[in-house]
Amino acid sequence: MRARLDTDESVTDLTRALIDIPSESGNESALADAIESVLAACAHLEVLRDGDAVVARTTLGRAQRVIIAGHIDTVPINANVPSRIDDVNGQRAIWGRGAVDMKAGCAVALKLAVELTEPTVDVTWIFYDHEEVSAELNGLGRLGRTQPQLLVGDFAILGEPSNAHIEGGCNGTLRAEVRTAGRRAHSARAWTGENAIHALTPALSALSSFDAETIVVDGLAYREGLSAVGVRGGVATNVIPDEAVLTVNYRFAPDKTEAEAEARVRSVFAGCDVVVVDSAPGARPGLTSAIATEFVNAVGGEPRPKYGWTDVARFSALGIPAANFGPGDPELAHTDDECVPVAQIERCESVLRTWLGSPRA
């Protein structure tokens, strides 16, 4: 039976409905179909489908266009679907896979896309696939390659979890392998070989002594980090290994380019064989334009930095200022106890509804 969504329900109930339609990365079709069905019934929206990404646009001839985007896929379910409502630290909260990352944010966007028939800016609503997997599969990236006209706007809001506060920009990320070579030998005569795992000692020492910086970029303080995230090596329990690989991840502030981040990693592991296997640029806060300032004022409070990488970087690369704003604690994303306070979902809905419907200066 085809899954159905009812936007006449509260945003809380809609969040639960989205969670209850499984959409692990690569299996988003059922949810994309349900979202497309809801949006296609709206006379005020032009709706397009690209794979399992659904785009809905108003074409009211407004002076400015805002993009509001969110990914519909989740990491694998682990006995946390269907959803439920629990009391968490004295607050009503929705529990379930994707509650934080980021079906609550998508529920807010979907409800507003249907109900805001006369926003004071034109709005492009994007619900996209494959965010939680390899970057080359990312649905927003695919739209940028195949239909770039859909990503044209004056400001973008990504519904990534931010505890209903604005988190500006994001750190960049770089993954590298530190590789060592040795010579195999029988472990009973270890002195006749060269142990590649032992040869990782200088790299591990460099990591242990690495002094992570906090760098202020456009008024926001981004904390960096360089961490070992994997190690492999060894042939058999009685063989001295001739190869070992240490995988490291560098989360760098958005004041650096990818090339500068790579140079920093190579300097830390000077004298080692370092191979960069993946990287993505960060994004500066992007909160200085007039429309971004309006949004900051509408949300209230002080913007915070986003430490993790998000798709705001894709908008930043296109020259579109972008911010993260969504319900949920990012520290709960991907956990088995993933839950989001109902009050945060309602706050995000209220702020966006008011701001998108307010007269522009």
C-alpha positions in Angstrom: 0.0 0.0 0.0 1.3 3.4 -0.9 2.3 5.5 2.1 0.2 8.6 2.7 0.9 11.9 4.6 -1.7 14.3 5.9 -0.5 17.9 6.3 -3.8 18.8 8.1 -2.2 17.1 11.1 -0.1 19.0 13.5 3.6 19.3 12.7 4.2 16.9 15.6 2.0 14.2 14.1 3.5 14.9 10.7 7.0 14.3 12.1 5.9 11.0 13.4 4.3 10.0 10.1 7.6 10.8 8.3 9.6 8.7 10.7 7.1 5.8 10.3 7.9 5.6 6.6 11.4 4.0 6.5 13.8 5.8 4.3 17.3 4.5 4.9 19.8 5.9 2.3 19.0 4.1 -1.0 15.5 3.3 0.0 13.9 6.7 -0.1 11.3 6.1 -2.9 8.3 5.5 -0.7 8.8 8.6 1.3 9.6 10.7 -1.8 6.4 9.4 -3.5 4.4 10.4 -0.4 5.9 13.9 -0.3 5.5 14.4 -4.0 1.8 13.4 -3.8 1.2 16.0 -1.1 2.9 18.8 -3.0 1.5 17.9 -6.4 -2.0 18.7 -5.0 -1.0 22.3 -4.3 -2.1 24.7 -7.0 0.4 27.4 -5.8 3.5 25.1 -6.3 5.4 23.9 -9.3 6.6 20.4 -8.5 9.6 18.6 -10.1 11.0 15.2 -9.3 14.7 14.2 -9.9 15.3 10.6 -8.8 14.2 10.6 -5.2 14.6 14.4 -4.8 11.4 16.4 -4.8 11.4 20.2 -5.5 8.4 22.5 -5.1 8.6 26.2 -6.1 6.4 29.2 -5.8 6.5 31.5 -8.8 4.9 34.7 -7.5 7.4 37.2 -9.0 8.7 38.2 -5.6 11.9 40.3 -5.4 13.8 37.6 -3.5 13.9 33.8 -3.4 14.6 31.7 -0.3 15.6 28.0 -0.6 14.6 25.7 2.3 16.1 22.3 2.0 16.2 19.0 3.9 17.3 15.4 3.3 14.8 12.7 3.6 17.1 9.7 4.1 18.4 8.3 7.4 21.1 6.0 8.6 20.0 2.4 9.2 17.1 1.7 11.6 18.0 -0.1 14.8 14.7 -1.0 16.6 13.8 2.7 16.7 10.8 2.7 14.2 7.9 3.1 14.5 8.0 6.5 16.4 6.7 7.2 19.8 6.3 10.1 22.2 8.2 10.0 25.5 8.9 12.4 28.3 12.6 13.4 28.1 14.0 15.6 30.8 10.5 17.0 31.5 9.8 17.7 27.8 7.6 15.8 25.4 9.8 14.4 22.7 9.4 12.3 19.6 11.6 9.3 19.5 12.6 7.4 16.4 15.2 7.0 13.6 15.5 10.3 11.7 13.6 12.3 14.4 16.7 14.6 14.7 18.4 14.0 11.4 16.2 15.3 10.0 12.6 14.3 9.6 11.4 16.9 12.1 13.0 19.6 10.0 11.4 18.1 6.8 8.0 17.9 8.5 8.2 21.7 9.3 9.1 22.4 5.7 6.4 20.1 4.2 3.7 21.6 6.3 4.7 25.2 5.5 5.1 24.4 1.8 1.5 23.3 1.6 0.0 26.1 3.8 2.0 29.2 2.8 0.3 30.0 -0.4 1.3 33.7 -0.4 4.8 34.0 1.1 6.4 37.4 0.8 9.4 35.9 -0.9 9.4 33.2 -3.5 10.3 29.9 -1.9 12.0 26.8 -3.3 11.3 23.7 -1.1 13.8 20.9 -1.6 13.4 17.4 -0.1 16.4 15.3 -1.3 17.9 11.9 -1.1 21.3 10.2 -0.3 22.7 12.7 2.2 23.9 10.1 4.6 26.2 8.3 2.2 29.0 9.0 -0.3 29.1 12.6 -1.5 28.8 11.7 -5.2 25.3 10.2 -4.5 24.0 13.3 -2.7 20.7 14.4 -4.1 21.3 18.1 -3.6 24.6 17.7 -5.4 22.9 15.9 -8.2 20.4 18.7 -8.6 23.3 21.2 -8.7 24.8 19.2 -11.6 21.7 18.4 -13.6 19.3 21.2 -12.8 21.3 24.1 -11.4 18.5 26.6 -12.1 16.6 25.0 -9.2 19.3 26.1 -6.8 19.2 29.8 -7.6 18.3 31.9 -4.6 19.2 34.8 -2.3 19.4 32.9 0.9 19.2 29.2 1.9 18.1 27.5 5.1 19.0 23.9 5.7 16.8 22.2 8.3 19.7 20.3 9.9 19.4 19.9 13.7 20.6 23.0 15.6 18.4 22.9 18.7 16.1 25.5 17.0 19.0 28.1 16.9 20.9 29.3 13.9 24.2 27.6 13.3 26.2 29.4 10.7 28.4 27.8 8.1 30.2 24.6 8.8 33.6 23.1 9.3 35.3 21.4 6.3 36.3 17.8 6.4 39.3 15.9 5.0 40.1 12.2 5.3 43.6 11.0 4.7 45.6 7.8 5.1 49.0 7.6 6.6 50.7 4.6 5.1 53.8 2.7 6.2 55.7 -0.1 4.6 57.9 -2.8 6.2 59.2 -6.3 5.4 57.5 -9.6 6.3 59.1 -12.1 8.6 58.1 -14.9 10.9 57.1 -13.4 14.3 59.4 -15.8 16.0 62.3 -14.0 14.3 60.9 -10.5 14.3 64.3 -8.9 14.1 64.7 -10.2 10.5 61.7 -8.1 9.3 60.4 -4.6 9.6 57.1 -4.0 11.4 54.9 -1.6 9.4 52.5 -1.3 12.4 55.3 -0.2 14.7 56.3 2.3 12.0 53.0 4.2 12.7 54.4 5.3 16.0 55.6 8.7 14.8 52.2 9.4 13.2 50.3 8.4 16.4 52.7 10.5 18.5 52.0 13.5 16.2 48.3 13.0 16.8 48.7 12.7 20.5 50.5 16.0 20.6 48.3 17.8 18.1 46.9 21.0 19.5 43.4 21.6 18.1 42.7 25.2 17.4 39.5 27.3 17.8 39.4 29.8 15.0 37.0 32.8 14.8 35.5 33.2 11.3 33.1 36.2 10.8 32.4 36.3 14.5 31.8 32.6 15.1 34.3 30.3 16.8 34.9 27.0 15.0 36.7 24.3 16.9 39.0 22.1 14.8 39.9 18.5 15.3 42.4 15.9 13.9 41.6 12.4 14.9 42.5 8.8 14.1 39.3 7.1 12.9 40.7 3.8 11.7 43.7 1.6 11.5 44.5 -1.5 9.6 47.4 -3.8 9.1 48.6 -7.3 9.7 48.7 -10.5 7.7 48.5 -13.3 10.3 49.1 -13.6 14.0 52.6 -15.2 13.3 53.7 -12.8 10.6 55.4 -9.4 10.9 53.3 -7.0 8.8 54.7 -5.3 5.8 52.0 -2.7 5.4 49.8 -0.6 7.8 47.4 2.3 7.2 46.2 4.9 9.7 43.1 6.8 8.6 42.7 10.3 10.0 39.9 12.9 9.8 40.6 16.6 9.9 37.7 18.9 10.7 38.9 22.3 9.7 37.5 25.8 10.2 36.0 27.5 7.1 38.8 30.0 7.0 40.8 27.4 5.1 40.6 26.0 1.6 40.8 22.3 1.0 44.4 22.8 -0.3 45.3 24.7 2.9 43.7 21.9 5.0 45.7 19.3 3.1 48.9 21.3 3.7 48.2 21.4 7.4 47.7 17.6 7.6 50.9 17.0 5.7 52.8 19.3 8.0 51.6 17.3 11.0 52.7 14.1 9.5 55.9 15.4 7.9 58.1 12.6 6.7 55.2 10.2 6.4 53.5 8.9 3.3 50.1 10.7 3.3 47.4 10.1 0.8 44.2 12.3 0.8 41.2 10.1 0.0 38.3 12.5 0.5 37.6 16.1 1.3 34.9 18.7 1.3 35.1 22.5 1.8 33.6 24.3 4.8 31.3 27.2 4.6 31.7 30.7 6.1 28.7 31.8 8.3 27.0 33.6 5.5 25.0 35.8 7.8 26.0 39.3 6.7 23.6 39.9 3.8 20.5 41.9 4.5 18.1 38.9 4.1 20.3 36.7 6.3 20.3 39.5 9.0 16.5 39.6 8.8 16.4 35.9 9.5 18.9 36.1 12.4 16.7 38.8 14.0 13.6 36.8 13.4 15.1 33.7 15.2 16.7 35.8 18.0 19.6 34.8 20.1 23.2 34.6 19.0 24.1 32.4 16.0 26.4 29.5 16.8 29.0 27.7 14.6 28.2 24.4 13.0 31.0 22.0 13.8 29.9 19.1 11.5 29.9 19.3 7.7 26.5 20.0 6.2 25.1 20.9 2.7 25.3 24.6 3.5 28.7 24.2 2.0 27.1 23.4 -1.4 25.1 26.6 -1.3 28.1 28.6 -0.1 30.1 27.3 -3.1 27.3 28.6 -5.4 27.6 32.1 -3.8 24.3 31.7 -1.8 24.5 32.6 1.9 23.1 29.7 3.9 22.4 28.8 7.5 21.5 25.7 9.5 18.2 26.0 11.4 16.2 23.0 12.5 14.8 21.2 15.6 16.9 18.6 17.4 20.2 18.2 19.2 22.9 17.3 16.7 24.6 15.2 19.3 21.7 12.8 19.2 21.8 12.3 15.4 22.4 8.7 14.4 22.1 7.4 17.9 19.7 4.7 19.0 18.1 7.2 21.4 17.5 9.8 18.7 14.7 12.1 19.9 13.5 15.6 19.3 11.6 17.9 21.7 8.1 18.8 20.4 8.7 22.4 21.6 11.6 22.8 19.2 9.6 21.5 16.2 6.8 23.9 17.0 9.3 26.8 17.5 10.9 26.2 14.1 7.5 26.1 12.4 6.4 29.3 14.1 9.6 31.2 13.3 9.6 30.2 9.6 5.9 30.7 9.2 6.1 34.2 10.6 9.3 35.2 8.7 8.2 33.9 5.4 4.9 35.7 5.7 6.3 39.0 6.9 6.5 42.0 4.5 10.0 42.6 3.2 11.8 45.9 3.9 
